[in-house]
Amino acid sequence: MKVKIFDEEIESDLEKVVNDFLSSDIELLDIKYQVSASVFGEEQIYCFSAMIIYK
């Protein structure tokens, strides 16, 4: 069993890297998805992440 973690600031970027990874020859076991947000000054920062568990 292995894991691969992806972390992007833009949700569509996360979609792309996850879809690219899933198109490789792996046996998918599970995907965990998380969104976090924080405030830096007047800017709101998002973090979209996914952990893929595979063989």
C-alpha positions in Angstrom: 0.0 0.0 0.0 1.2 3.5 -0.8 0.0 7.1 -0.5 0.3 10.1 -2.7 -0.6 13.6 -1.4 -1.5 16.5 -3.6 -1.9 20.1 -2.4 -3.1 23.0 -4.6 -4.3 26.6 -4.1 -6.9 26.3 -6.9 -9.5 23.5 -6.9 -9.3 23.0 -10.7 -5.5 22.5 -10.4 -6.1 19.8 -7.8 -8.6 18.1 -10.1 -6.0 18.1 -12.9 -3.2 16.6 -11.0 -5.4 14.0 -9.3 -7.0 13.0 -12.7 -3.5 12.7 -14.3 -2.3 10.5 -11.4 -5.4 8.3 -11.6 -4.9 7.7 -15.3 -1.7 5.9 -14.5 -1.6 2.1 -13.9 -2.5 2.0 -10.2 -5.0 0.1 -8.1 -7.0 2.8 -6.3 -8.0 2.0 -2.7 -9.3 5.3 -1.4 -9.2 9.1 -1.8 -9.4 11.5 1.1 -10.2 15.2 0.3 -9.9 18.3 2.4 -10.3 22.0 2.1 -8.9 24.5 4.5 -9.2 28.3 4.5 -7.3 31.0 6.3 -7.1 34.8 6.3 -3.8 36.6 5.7 -4.4 40.4 6.0 -7.4 41.1 3.8 -6.8 38.0 1.6 -8.5 34.7 2.1 -6.3 31.7 1.2 -7.7 28.3 0.3 -5.8 25.0 0.4 -7.3 22.1 -1.5 -5.7 18.7 -0.8 -6.2 15.1 -1.6 -4.6 11.9 -0.3 -4.7 8.9 -2.6 -4.2 5.5 -1.1 -3.3 2.9 -3.8 -1.4 -0.2 -4.6 
